[in-house]
Amino acid sequence: MVSSGQIERFGSDYFDAGRVRRSRSLTRAVFKNGVLNWLRAKAPEVLAGQGKRALEIGCGYGYASELLAECGFRVLATDISPHAIEKARDEIRSDRVQFAVWDAEDTILSGRFDLIVALEVIEHLPNPEEAIESWAQMLQPGGAILCTTPNRSSPLSRYWRDPTHINVRSKRGWVTAFTQAGPWKKLSLGTVQFIPFTWRLDGVMRFVPLPIAGSGIRILAIKKDA
């Protein structure tokens, strides 16, 4: 469970200090171009959201949950930060998204989900293996977990700038963690690099696969069918 001290760190100052996390347009661009496009190439069926439920963990101001709703999902968007959830409820006007304050390492939520998304979350958790295992229990058979996290092995990563990053690992480290945590039929991890400044020119966020050296890691884990 995240400590009370950690919770206090995720207030308005934390969110306002992040250029991407405080911006609807940048969050949507990063999620769409850096994550969803990769997911469509790996497992397009995961994004067929009509009639399905999605859980976002660490939703911040809800901008990625808004995109999931546009894919057809009914979304439960959660964050440990009361500030973030209050802001998200003001920002996001969609009857397909519900918001709740919830600790990702706390008790398992009721119901089952077809997709669980945790963007830049697992590096904040004291015990990510336990969290991932509990998330897997909340998945429907054939459901998927989608994560992003900084890459400790990358010379391009700046993960050390954020003091709330307490569990940053390499791609190999996360392969081990996910392999131990769930009965997966597919586990795919890839390192990726954002190309800075180009979005200032044409408004397009560009990401390229960069083996080993990419500053970010994308993770897709699909649960075995019943």
Backbone hydrogen bonds, N-H to C=O, Kabsch-Sander energy under -0.5 kcal/mol:
donor,donor_aa,acceptor,acceptor_aa,energy
7,I,3,S,-2.2
8,E,4,S,-2.1
9,R,5,G,-0.9
9,R,6,Q,-0.7
10,F,6,Q,-0.7
10,F,7,I,-1.4
11,G,9,R,-0.9
15,F,11,G,-1.8
16,D,12,S,-2.8
17,A,13,D,-1.3
18,G,14,Y,-0.5
18,G,15,F,-1.1
19,R,17,A,-0.6
22,R,18,G,-1.6
23,S,20,V,-1.8
24,R,22,R,-0.5
27,T,23,S,-2.2
28,R,24,R,-2.5
29,A,25,S,-2.0
30,V,26,L,-2.7
31,F,27,T,-2.6
32,K,28,R,-2.6
33,N,29,A,-2.6
34,G,29,A,-0.5
34,G,30,V,-2.2
35,V,30,V,-0.5
35,V,31,F,-1.1
36,L,31,F,-3.2
37,N,32,K,-1.8
39,L,35,V,-2.6
40,R,36,L,-2.6
41,A,37,N,-1.3
42,K,38,W,-1.8
43,A,39,L,-3.3
46,V,43,A,-1.9
47,L,44,P,-1.2
48,A,45,E,-1.4
49,G,47,L,-1.7
49,G,71,C,-1.2
51,G,72,G,-0.6
52,K,49,G,-2.5
54,A,74,R,-2.8
55,L,115,L,-2.6
56,E,76,L,-2.3
57,I,55,L,-0.5
57,I,117,V,-3.3
58,G,78,T,-1.0
59,C,78,T,-3.0
62,G,59,C,-2.2
66,E,62,G,-1.8
67,L,63,Y,-1.2
68,L,64,A,-2.1
69,A,65,S,-2.4
70,E,66,E,-1.5
71,C,67,L,-1.0
71,C,68,L,-0.7
72,G,69,A,-1.6
73,F,68,L,-1.7
74,R,52,K,-2.4
75,V,73,F,-0.6
75,V,96,R,-3.2
76,L,54,A,-2.6
77,A,75,V,-0.7
77,A,98,Q,-3.5
78,T,56,E,-2.9
78,T,76,L,-0.5
79,D,100,A,-1.4
85,I,81,S,-2.0
86,E,82,P,-2.4
87,K,83,H,-2.4
88,A,84,A,-2.8
89,R,85,I,-2.3
90,D,86,E,-1.1
91,E,87,K,-2.1
92,I,88,A,-3.0
93,R,91,E,-0.6
94,S,92,I,-0.7
97,V,94,S,-1.3
98,Q,75,V,-2.6
100,A,77,A,-2.0
102,W,79,D,-1.8
102,W,100,A,-0.5
104,A,102,W,-0.5
106,D,103,D,-2.3
113,F,138,M,-2.8
114,D,53,R,-2.5
115,L,53,R,-1.3
116,I,144,A,-2.7
117,V,55,L,-3.0
118,A,146,L,-2.7
119,L,57,I,-0.5
120,E,118,A,-0.6
120,E,148,T,-1.5
121,V,118,A,-0.5
121,V,148,T,-0.7
124,H,121,V,-2.6
125,L,122,I,-1.0
131,A,127,N,-1.7
132,I,128,P,-3.0
133,E,129,E,-2.2
134,S,130,E,-2.0
135,W,131,A,-2.5
136,A,132,I,-2.4
137,Q,133,E,-1.3
138,M,134,S,-0.8
138,M,135,W,-1.0
139,L,136,A,-1.1
140,Q,113,F,-3.0
142,G,224,K,-0.8
143,G,140,Q,-2.7
144,A,114,D,-1.9
145,I,221,A,-2.8
146,L,116,I,-3.0
147,C,219,I,-2.4
148,T,118,A,-1.4
149,T,217,I,-1.6
151,N,215,S,-2.4
152,R,150,P,-0.7
152,R,169,R,-2.0
154,S,151,N,-1.3
156,L,213,A,-0.6
157,S,154,S,-0.8
161,R,158,R,-2.0
162,D,159,Y,-1.6
165,H,162,D,-1.9
166,I,123,E,-1.6
166,I,164,T,-1.2
167,N,123,E,-2.2
169,R,150,P,-0.6
174,W,170,S,-1.8
175,V,171,K,-2.1
176,T,172,R,-2.0
177,A,173,G,-2.0
178,F,174,W,-2.6
179,T,175,V,-2.4
180,Q,176,T,-1.8
181,A,177,A,-1.0
182,G,178,F,-1.3
184,W,182,G,-1.4
185,K,222,I,-3.0
186,K,222,I,-1.5
188,S,220,L,-3.0
190,G,218,R,-2.0
192,V,216,G,-2.5
193,Q,208,V,-2.6
195,I,206,R,-2.8
198,T,195,I,-0.6
200,R,197,F,-1.1
201,L,197,F,-0.6
201,L,198,T,-1.3
202,D,198,T,-1.8
203,G,199,W,-1.8
205,M,203,G,-0.5
208,V,193,Q,-2.4
210,L,191,T,-1.7
213,A,211,P,-3.0
214,G,210,L,-2.3
216,G,192,V,-2.3
217,I,149,T,-2.7
218,R,190,G,-2.9
219,I,147,C,-2.9
220,L,188,S,-2.8
221,A,145,I,-2.4
222,I,186,K,-3.0
223,K,143,G,-3.2
223,K,221,A,-0.5
224,K,183,P,-2.6
